[in-house]
Amino acid sequence: MTGPADSSGETTGCHGGDGPPLRLVAVTACPTGIAHTYMAAEKLVQAAEELGHRVSVETQGSIGVENVLAAEEIAAADGVIVAADKDVDLTRFDGKRVLVTGVAEGIRDPGRLIREVRDAPVHRAAGGAREAGRGAGAGLAGIAFPPFTGGAAGSGGAAGAVGYRALMNGVSYMIPFVVTGGLLIAVSLALGGRAGPHGLEVPAGSFWEHVHRIGEIGFALMLPVLSGYIAFALADRPALVPGMVGGWLANDGTLYGSPSGAGFLGAIVTGFLAGWLVLAIRRVPVRRLVRPVMPVIVIPVLATSVLGLFFVYALGRPVAWVFDRLTDGLAGLSGAGAAVLGVLLGLMITFDMGGPVNKTAFLFGAGLVTHSPEVMGICAAAIPVPPLGQGLATLLRRGLFRAQEREAGSAALVMGFFGITEGAIPFAAARPARVIPANMLGGAVAGAIAGLAAVTDAVPHGGPVVALLGAVGGVPMFFVAVAIGTVVTALATVSLMASGGEPAGPRGAAEAPSPVGGEVLGGRLTGRTVRPWLAARRKEEAVRELAELLAAGGAVSDGDALVAALLAREAQGGTGAGESVAFPHARTGAVTAPAVAFARSSEGVDWGAADGVPARLLFAVAVPEGADDEHLRVLAVLARRLMDPGFRARLLAAPDTPAILRVLGELR
């Protein structure tokens, strides 16, 4: 790579300051603080503009890779800056000048990095490049909220948390296949089906048979995707092929003599085995010459062969036997047994509304849909209860809800009809201590009724829509279960709200604009969790004061444990992001729902930021163990927006809580 001469007369590839504009690419990544990832990206872009250059930045945060660098951008780049505290794949930068540094340097002195990249060494992939696949996919390696297990890394608790996140990763990727395949099958049966000896059947050769077959393809991919993305979460891209092949073997038991296959249990087993096997193979030392082909050829072929043969000859039949016994046991449930199962699944479905507990119950029902449709029938009845119940509550006692919540109630009714449990999340986020118990009570009632009535569902989806499309058996009792569950949730919600007084905060803020833009923070930051000025002067005191603010939102079950979790996260690495901003956060069982608080410090609190500037704007975030990644997106939005000096200035100048909420309302 060549370019004009620098001040010393040498020809270099990149220039900062004087000279023609440069085209640069960059990668920012941090394993423990998502805010740092995006702040470094914004700082690099700002510095490049000030120096007259252009930079494209790829962020590898805990919510995945964003703004992925195209091959054309890399080819045209005069240099590469990697500001990361985690392993990043450098193979695609072969032949380019690459400057590798920590993410804090990207925040503290981005201009210097842009100037120094001209002297960076040329990267050669064959000369010790990191294994392809690590970093480029990010996977779950960069989770910003590590579990507070109290043990060392690698302890049983930490390993369990990693395994649970891997399972939830597989489930989240699987669900679109389940929903798409299930609804296509339901539509084909409803519009093109005819009564036959085994229920609705689609005539051979018809248009609707083609729709039905396309839906079946989505179903056929369900278990391979589940298994593949469990493996991917554990060991990144090299584990994807063995994981998916293992999931297909779990779905199709032909090779090991099982007519029904090993089901979702087998797919979970193959996903974990594939991930662990790839991790083990990676630890085997190999010659440098072989390293470039390891992740593309050697690891996938070897892991797929070993896993596939092991499953066929040793594991498939025992897992299939367990799955068959489970299926037979559930199919034989009736009366009190079915009611108990209905209560349990109803409680799980409605607890976190699309979160990990909900997904676990849904996976259980979806995996048994072809063998024990009664289990999916229970789930289908419970799924719409939270949004329908909250929507009905806004109609029964409109005076208890703000204008925005009444509008959200109308949307929740529509979402509930289509089986989207997440329609109740805005209500649960605003007052979790009242809404979540009401949702669970209604879900348990709906599940118990569906279980007692042996309601069935032939597709892994819920809500009235699947009944109208012809996928539900026992339609009258299905609607009875949904209706009674909805009414129970609505009555419980308004009763708890009325007994607890006005839950929305001070009347002066009751009709203020949506606290933080609704769609961004989902109502998790309200007037109750905002404090214009902190009394604390030291970091530990500020953490305790912020924990009190979080508790004011109603989602904290153990205040002392929350403080301990926040301080433990600070001990792992300060959350001061620079520019007078800090993001203390924790994943902990001390909260029952995601919660956000904001406070300002008049003098500033030393938060250990890379730029040495005391923190005056503090956002505290706490999420339950096993929560999904919505809170990470919140932090990403905050980190980007807070790089705007004007936005920070407006936050500091806001005179009171309503004014602060109006400024935060810009986060859309």
C-alpha positions in Angstrom: 0.0 0.0 0.0 1.5 3.3 -1.1 0.7 6.9 -0.7 2.2 10.5 -0.7 5.2 11.2 1.3 4.8 12.2 5.0 6.8 14.9 6.8 9.9 12.7 7.0 9.9 12.1 3.3 8.9 8.5 3.5 6.1 7.0 1.5 3.3 5.6 3.6 0.0 4.0 3.1 -2.2 6.3 5.3 -2.1 9.9 6.2 -3.6 11.9 9.1 -3.9 15.6 9.1 -2.6 17.2 5.9 -2.7 15.4 2.6 -5.5 13.8 0.6 -8.5 12.4 2.4 -8.1 8.9 3.6 -10.6 6.0 3.3 -10.4 4.0 6.5 -12.3 1.1 8.0 -12.6 0.2 11.7 -13.9 -2.4 14.1 -14.9 -1.7 17.7 -15.8 -4.3 20.2 -15.8 -4.8 24.0 -16.6 -8.0 25.9 -18.1 -6.4 29.0 -19.4 -2.9 28.2 -21.6 -2.5 25.2 -21.6 1.3 25.6 -17.8 1.4 24.9 -18.3 -0.4 21.6 -20.6 2.3 20.3 -18.9 5.2 21.9 -15.6 4.3 20.3 -17.4 4.0 16.9 -19.0 7.4 17.2 -15.7 9.0 18.4 -13.8 7.5 15.4 -16.4 8.9 13.0 -16.3 12.3 14.6 -12.5 12.5 14.6 -12.3 11.3 11.0 -14.7 14.1 9.9 -12.7 16.7 11.8 -9.5 15.6 10.1 -11.1 15.5 6.7 -11.1 11.7 6.3 -13.8 9.1 6.0 -14.2 6.0 8.1 -16.7 3.1 8.1 -17.0 1.4 11.5 -18.3 -2.1 12.2 -19.5 -2.6 15.7 -19.3 -6.0 17.3 -21.6 -5.6 20.3 -23.5 -8.0 22.5 -26.5 -7.6 20.2 -24.5 -8.8 17.3 -22.5 -7.4 14.4 -23.8 -4.2 12.9 -22.6 -2.1 9.9 -20.7 -5.1 8.6 -17.8 -4.0 6.5 -18.2 -5.0 2.8 -15.4 -6.6 0.9 -15.4 -3.5 -1.4 -14.9 -1.2 1.5 -12.0 -3.2 2.9 -10.4 -3.5 -0.5 -10.6 0.3 -1.0 -9.4 1.2 2.5 -6.1 2.9 3.1 -5.9 1.4 6.6 -7.7 -0.5 9.3 -8.3 0.4 13.0 -9.3 -2.3 15.4 -10.3 -0.8 18.7 -11.3 -3.9 20.7 -10.9 -5.7 24.0 -11.9 -9.0 22.5 -10.7 -11.3 19.8 -11.5 -10.0 16.4 -11.1 -11.8 13.1 -8.3 -10.2 11.1 -8.1 -12.6 8.1 -10.2 -10.4 5.9 -7.7 -7.5 6.3 -4.9 -9.5 4.7 -2.5 -7.1 3.0 -3.8 -4.0 4.8 -2.1 -1.8 7.4 -3.9 -2.8 10.6 -3.6 -0.9 13.9 -4.9 -3.0 16.9 -5.6 -1.2 20.2 -8.0 -1.3 23.1 -11.5 0.0 22.8 -10.7 2.7 25.5 -8.2 4.3 23.1 -10.9 4.6 20.5 -12.9 6.7 23.0 -9.9 8.6 24.6 -7.9 9.6 21.5 -9.4 8.6 18.2 -7.5 11.3 16.3 -4.2 9.8 17.3 -5.3 6.3 16.1 -6.3 7.8 12.7 -2.9 9.5 12.5 -0.9 6.4 13.6 -2.6 3.9 11.4 -0.3 5.1 8.6 2.6 3.5 10.4 0.8 0.3 11.4 2.3 -3.0 10.2 0.8 -4.8 7.1 -1.3 -7.7 8.3 -0.6 -11.1 6.7 -3.3 -13.7 7.3 -0.9 -16.6 6.9 1.4 -15.3 9.6 -0.6 -16.2 12.7 -4.0 -14.9 11.9 -6.7 -15.6 14.4 -9.0 -18.4 13.4 -11.7 -17.2 11.1 -15.1 -17.0 12.7 -14.0 -15.7 16.1 -15.2 -12.2 16.5 -16.8 -11.8 13.1 -19.9 -13.3 14.2 -19.7 -12.1 17.8 -22.2 -14.8 18.9 -22.6 -14.5 22.6 -19.0 -13.9 23.4 -19.5 -10.2 24.0 -22.3 -10.3 26.5 -22.2 -7.0 28.4 -24.1 -8.3 31.4 -22.2 -11.3 32.7 -24.0 -13.5 35.3 -23.1 -12.8 38.9 -22.5 -16.4 40.1 -20.1 -15.6 42.8 -17.7 -18.1 41.4 -14.6 -18.0 39.3 -14.9 -17.9 35.5 -15.3 -21.5 34.5 -17.1 -22.4 37.6 -20.3 -24.5 37.5 -22.5 -21.4 37.8 -20.7 -19.6 35.0 -20.8 -22.7 32.8 -24.5 -23.1 33.5 -25.2 -19.4 32.5 -23.3 -19.9 29.2 -25.2 -23.1 28.5 -28.5 -21.4 29.2 -27.7 -18.5 26.9 -26.7 -20.9 24.2 -30.1 -22.7 24.5 -32.0 -19.4 24.4 -29.9 -18.4 21.3 -31.0 -21.6 19.5 -34.7 -21.0 20.5 -34.7 -17.4 19.3 -33.4 -18.4 15.9 -35.8 -21.3 15.7 -39.0 -19.4 16.5 -39.3 -17.6 13.1 -39.2 -21.0 11.4 -41.8 -22.4 13.8 -44.2 -19.4 13.3 -43.8 -19.3 9.5 -44.1 -23.0 9.0 -47.0 -23.3 11.5 -49.1 -20.5 10.1 -48.6 -21.6 6.5 -49.8 -25.1 7.5 -52.7 -23.6 9.3 -53.7 -21.4 6.4 -53.5 -24.3 3.9 -55.7 -26.4 6.2 -58.2 -23.7 6.8 -58.6 -22.5 3.2 -57.9 -25.7 1.3 -58.5 -28.6 3.7 -61.3 -31.1 3.5 -62.6 -33.4 6.1 -61.0 -36.9 6.0 -60.6 -40.0 8.2 -57.8 -38.3 10.1 -59.1 -34.8 10.3 -58.5 -32.0 7.8 -56.5 -33.0 4.8 -55.3 -31.0 1.8 -56.1 -32.5 -1.6 -53.1 -33.8 -3.5 -51.9 -31.7 -6.4 -53.9 -28.6 -5.3 -52.5 -25.1 -4.8 -53.0 -25.4 -1.1 -51.0 -28.6 -1.0 -48.0 -26.6 -2.2 -48.6 -24.0 0.5 -48.8 -26.9 3.0 -45.5 -28.4 1.8 -43.8 -25.0 2.1 -44.9 -24.8 5.6 -43.7 -28.4 6.3 -40.2 -27.3 5.0 -40.2 -24.6 7.7 -41.1 -27.2 10.2 -38.4 -29.6 8.9 -35.8 -26.8 9.4 -36.9 -26.1 13.0 -34.8 -28.6 14.8 -31.6 -28.2 12.7 -31.8 -24.4 13.3 -32.3 -25.0 17.1 -29.3 -27.3 17.3 -27.1 -25.3 14.9 -27.5 -22.0 16.7 -27.0 -23.6 20.1 -23.6 -24.8 18.7 -23.0 -21.4 17.1 -23.4 -19.6 20.5 -20.9 -21.9 22.1 -18.2 -22.1 19.4 -19.1 -19.7 16.5 -19.3 -20.5 12.8 -17.2 -23.7 12.7 -19.8 -25.3 14.9 -22.8 -24.3 12.7 -22.6 -27.2 10.2 -22.1 -30.0 12.8 -24.9 -28.5 14.9 -27.4 -28.3 12.0 -26.5 -31.8 10.7 -27.0 -33.1 14.2 -30.4 -31.4 14.5 -31.5 -33.0 11.2 -30.5 -36.4 12.6 -32.5 -35.7 15.7 -35.5 -34.8 13.5 -35.1 -37.9 11.2 -34.6 -41.2 13.1 -34.2 -43.3 9.9 -30.5 -44.0 10.5 -31.0 -45.2 14.0 -34.3 -47.0 13.7 -36.6 -44.6 15.4 -39.8 -43.7 13.5 -40.3 -40.5 15.5 -36.7 -39.4 15.8 -35.2 -38.0 18.9 -37.3 -34.8 18.8 -36.4 -31.5 20.4 -34.5 -33.2 23.2 -32.2 -34.8 20.6 -31.7 -31.4 18.9 -30.7 -29.8 22.2 -28.2 -32.6 22.9 -26.6 -32.4 19.4 -26.3 -28.6 19.6 -24.4 -28.8 22.8 -22.3 -31.7 21.7 -21.4 -29.9 18.5 -20.3 -26.8 20.3 -18.2 -28.6 22.9 -16.6 -30.8 20.2 -15.6 -27.8 18.1 -14.1 -26.1 21.2 -12.1 -29.3 22.0 -10.8 -29.6 18.4 -9.6 -26.0 18.5 -7.4 -26.7 21.5 -5.4 -29.2 19.5 -2.1 -27.6 18.3 -1.6 -27.6 14.6 1.0 -26.4 12.2 0.8 -22.8 11.1 0.4 -23.9 7.5 -2.9 -25.7 8.4 -4.5 -23.0 10.5 -6.2 -21.1 7.7 -8.2 -24.1 6.6 -9.1 -25.3 10.1 -12.3 -23.3 10.6 -13.5 -23.7 7.0 -12.7 -27.4 6.2 -11.0 -29.4 8.9 -13.2 -28.5 11.9 -16.6 -28.7 10.3 -15.9 -31.9 8.4 -14.3 -33.6 11.4 -16.8 -32.4 14.0 -19.8 -33.3 11.7 -18.5 -36.8 11.0 -17.7 -37.6 14.7 -20.9 -36.1 16.0 -23.1 -37.7 13.3 -21.7 -41.2 13.7 -21.7 -41.0 17.5 -25.4 -40.0 17.4 -26.4 -42.7 15.0 -24.5 -45.5 16.7 -24.6 -44.6 20.4 -26.9 -41.7 21.4 -29.8 -41.5 19.0 -31.8 -44.5 20.1 -31.6 -43.8 23.9 -32.6 -40.1 23.4 -35.4 -41.2 21.1 -36.6 -43.7 23.8 -36.7 -40.9 26.4 -38.5 -38.6 24.0 -41.1 -41.3 23.2 -41.7 -42.0 26.9 -42.1 -38.3 27.6 -44.5 -38.0 24.6 -46.5 -41.1 25.8 -46.7 -39.7 29.3 -48.0 -36.3 28.2 -50.4 -37.9 25.8 -51.9 -40.0 28.6 -52.4 -37.0 30.9 -56.1 -36.2 31.7 -58.1 -34.6 34.4 -56.0 -33.3 37.3 -52.7 -34.2 35.7 -53.5 -32.2 32.6 -54.8 -29.3 34.7 -51.5 -29.2 36.7 -49.5 -29.2 33.5 -51.8 -26.4 32.2 -51.2 -24.3 35.3 -47.4 -24.8 35.1 -47.2 -24.0 31.3 -49.6 -21.0 31.7 -47.4 -19.5 34.5 -44.3 -19.9 32.4 -45.8 -18.5 29.2 -47.1 -15.4 30.9 -44.2 -14.7 33.3 -41.8 -12.9 31.0 -43.8 -12.5 27.8 -41.3 -13.6 25.1 -38.4 -13.9 27.5 -36.4 -17.1 28.3 -39.0 -18.6 30.6 -41.7 -18.1 28.0 -39.5 -19.5 25.3 -38.7 -22.6 27.3 -42.4 -23.4 27.7 -43.0 -22.6 24.0 -40.1 -24.9 23.0 -41.6 -27.6 25.1 -45.0 -27.3 23.4 -43.6 -26.8 19.9 -41.3 -29.9 20.2 -44.3 -32.1 21.0 -46.8 -30.6 18.6 -46.9 -33.6 16.2 -47.0 -36.2 19.1 -48.9 -34.5 21.9 -50.9 -31.5 20.4 -52.7 -31.2 23.8 -49.5 -29.6 25.2 -49.4 -27.0 22.4 -53.1 -26.5 23.0 -52.4 -25.4 26.6 -49.6 -23.0 25.4 -51.9 -21.6 22.6 -54.6 -20.7 25.1 -52.1 -19.0 27.5 -50.1 -17.1 24.9 -52.7 -14.3 24.1 -53.9 -13.8 27.7 -51.4 -11.1 28.8 -52.0 -8.7 25.9 -55.7 -9.3 25.7 -56.0 -8.9 29.5 -54.1 -5.7 29.6 -56.0 -4.3 26.7 -59.3 -5.2 28.4 -58.1 -3.6 31.6 -57.5 -0.2 29.8 -61.2 -0.5 28.6 -62.6 -1.4 32.0 -60.8 1.4 34.0 -59.6 4.0 31.6 -59.0 6.5 34.3 -56.2 4.3 35.8 -54.1 4.6 32.6 -52.2 7.4 30.9 -53.2 8.4 27.4 -50.2 6.5 25.9 -51.1 3.4 27.8 -54.7 3.5 26.6 -53.4 3.6 23.0 -51.0 0.8 23.8 -54.1 -1.2 25.1 -55.7 -1.0 21.7 -52.5 -2.3 20.1 -52.3 -5.0 22.7 -55.7 -6.3 21.8 -54.7 -6.7 18.2 -51.4 -8.3 19.1 -53.1 -10.7 21.5 -55.5 -11.8 18.7 -52.5 -12.8 16.6 -50.7 -14.6 19.5 -48.0 -12.0 20.2 -47.5 -12.1 24.0 -45.0 -9.2 23.9 -48.0 -6.9 23.5 -48.2 -6.7 27.3 -44.6 -5.7 27.8 -45.2 -2.0 28.0 -47.6 -2.5 30.9 -45.3 -4.9 32.7 -42.4 -2.6 32.3 -44.3 0.3 33.8 -45.6 -1.5 36.8 -44.2 -5.1 37.0 -45.3 -5.8 40.6 -48.9 -5.4 39.6 -49.0 -6.6 36.0 -46.9 -9.7 36.0 -48.8 -11.4 38.8 -52.1 -10.6 37.0 -50.8 -12.0 33.8 -49.6 -15.2 35.4 -52.9 -15.7 37.2 -54.9 -15.4 34.0 -52.4 -17.6 32.1 -52.6 -20.3 34.8 -56.4 -20.3 34.6 -56.4 -20.4 30.8 -53.9 -23.3 30.8 -55.8 -25.3 33.3 -59.0 -25.0 31.4 -57.4 -26.0 28.1 -55.7 -28.9 29.8 -58.9 -30.2 31.4 -60.8 -29.9 28.1 -58.0 -31.6 26.1 -57.7 -28.7 23.7 -55.3 -29.4 20.9 -53.2 -27.2 18.6 -51.7 -28.7 15.4 -49.3 -25.8 14.8 -46.8 -24.2 17.2 -48.5 -20.8 17.5 -51.1 -19.4 19.8 -54.0 -16.9 20.0 -57.4 -16.8 18.5 -55.9 -16.6 15.0 -54.9 -20.3 15.0 -58.4 -21.4 16.0 -59.9 -19.3 13.2 -57.5 -20.9 10.7 -58.6 -24.4 11.7 -55.5 -25.6 13.6 -57.2 -26.0 17.0 -59.2 -29.0 18.2 -61.9 -28.2 20.7 -62.5 -24.7 19.5 -65.3 -23.8 21.9 -63.4 -24.7 25.0 -60.3 -23.0 23.6 -62.2 -19.7 23.4 -63.6 -20.3 26.8 -60.1 -20.8 28.2 -58.8 -17.6 26.5 -61.8 -15.6 27.5 -61.8 -16.5 31.2 -58.0 -16.1 31.4 -58.3 -12.7 29.8 -61.0 -11.5 32.2 -59.1 -12.8 35.2 -56.0 -10.9 34.1 -57.9 -7.7 33.4 -59.7 -7.8 36.8 -56.6 -8.6 38.7 -54.7 -5.8 37.0 -57.2 -3.1 37.8 -57.7 -4.4 41.3 -54.0 -4.3 42.1 -53.6 -0.9 40.5 -56.6 0.6 42.3 -55.4 -0.8 45.7 -51.9 0.6 45.1 -53.0 4.1 44.2 -51.8 6.0 41.2 -48.9 4.0 39.8 -47.8 6.3 37.1 -45.8 8.8 39.2 -46.5 12.4 40.1 -49.5 14.0 38.4 -47.2 16.6 37.0 -45.6 14.0 34.8 -48.6 11.8 34.2 -49.4 13.2 30.8 -45.8 14.0 29.8 -44.5 12.5 26.6 -43.5 8.9 26.6 -40.7 8.8 29.1 -37.9 7.8 26.7 -39.5 7.4 23.4 -41.6 4.3 24.1 -40.2 2.1 21.4 -36.6 2.6 22.7 -36.8 1.9 26.4 -40.3 0.5 26.4 -41.5 2.7 29.3 -38.8 1.2 31.7 -37.6 4.7 32.7 -40.4 6.8 34.2 -40.7 9.8 36.4 -40.3 7.5 39.4 -36.8 6.4 38.3 -35.5 9.8 37.4 -33.6 12.0 40.0 -32.6 15.5 38.8 -29.6 15.7 41.2 -27.8 13.0 43.2 -26.7 13.7 46.8 -23.8 11.2 46.4 -20.2 12.4 45.9 -18.5 9.0 45.7 -19.0 6.1 43.4 -20.3 3.5 45.9 -22.7 6.1 47.4 -23.9 6.9 43.9 -24.5 3.2 43.1 -26.6 2.8 46.2 -28.6 5.9 45.4 -29.2 4.7 41.8 -30.3 1.3 43.2 -32.9 3.1 45.3 -34.2 4.8 42.1 -34.4 1.4 40.4 -36.4 0.1 43.3 -38.8 2.9 43.0 -39.9 1.5 39.7 -41.3 -1.6 41.5 -39.1 -4.2 39.8 -36.6 -4.8 42.6 -37.1 -7.7 44.9 -33.8 -7.4 46.9 -32.2 -4.0 47.2 -29.1 -5.2 48.9 -28.5 -7.9 46.3 -29.0 -5.3 43.6 -26.3 -3.0 45.1 -23.9 -5.9 45.4 -24.5 -6.9 41.8 -23.9 -3.3 40.5 -20.7 -3.0 42.6 -19.5 -6.5 41.4 -19.9 -5.3 37.8 -17.9 -2.2 38.6 -15.1 -4.4 40.1 -14.9 -6.3 36.8 -14.3 -3.1 34.9 -15.5 0.4 35.3 -18.6 1.4 33.4 -17.5 5.0 33.0 -17.8 5.7 29.2 -16.2 9.1 29.1 -17.7 12.4 28.1 -19.2 12.7 31.6 -21.3 9.6 31.1 -21.5 6.3 33.1 -23.6 3.2 32.6 -23.6 1.1 35.8 -25.5 -2.1 35.1 -26.0 -5.6 36.3 -27.8 -8.9 35.4 -29.1 -10.2 38.7 -31.9 -12.2 40.3 -32.6 -9.1 42.5 -34.9 -7.7 39.8 -38.1 -9.2 38.4 -38.1 -7.2 35.2 -35.7 -4.9 33.3 -35.4 -1.5 34.9 -33.7 1.8 34.0 -32.9 4.8 36.1 -31.3 8.2 35.3 -29.7 10.7 37.6 -27.4 13.7 37.3 -24.5 14.8 39.5 -23.9 18.5 39.9 -20.2 18.2 40.7 -19.5 14.9 39.0 -18.5 11.5 40.4 -15.2 9.8 39.6 -16.2 6.7 37.6 -12.8 5.7 36.3 -13.5 6.8 32.7 -10.7 6.6 30.1 -10.8 10.3 29.5 -10.6 11.1 33.3 -13.8 13.2 33.2 -16.1 12.7 36.2 -19.5 11.3 35.4 -22.4 13.8 35.6 -25.0 11.8 33.6 -25.6 8.3 35.0 -27.9 5.7 33.5 -28.4 2.6 35.7 -29.8 -0.6 34.1 -30.7 -3.9 35.8 -32.1 -7.0 34.2 -33.1 -10.4 35.5 -30.9 -13.5 35.1 -31.6 -15.0 31.7 -33.2 -11.8 30.2 -33.1 -11.3 26.5 -31.0 -8.7 24.7 -33.5 -5.8 24.5 -31.6 -4.0 27.3 -28.4 -4.2 25.3 -30.2 -2.4 22.4 -31.2 0.3 24.9 -27.6 0.8 26.0 -26.5 0.9 22.4 -29.0 3.6 21.6 -28.0 5.6 24.7 -24.3 5.3 23.9 -24.7 6.6 20.4 -27.0 9.4 21.3 -24.9 10.6 24.2 -22.0 11.2 21.9 -24.0 14.3 20.8 -22.7 17.2 22.9 -26.0 19.1 22.3 -28.0 16.2 23.7 -25.8 16.0 26.8 -26.1 19.7 27.3 -29.9 19.6 27.1 -30.0 16.8 29.6 -27.8 18.8 32.0 -29.8 22.0 31.5 -33.2 20.4 32.0 -34.7 22.1 35.2 -36.8 19.2 36.5 -38.0 15.7 36.0 -40.7 16.4 33.3 -38.1 18.4 31.3 -35.6 15.6 31.6 -38.2 13.1 30.3 -38.9 15.4 27.4 -35.2 15.4 26.4 -35.0 11.7 26.8 -38.0 11.4 24.6 -35.6 12.2 21.7 -34.3 8.7 22.0 -36.4 7.2 19.2 
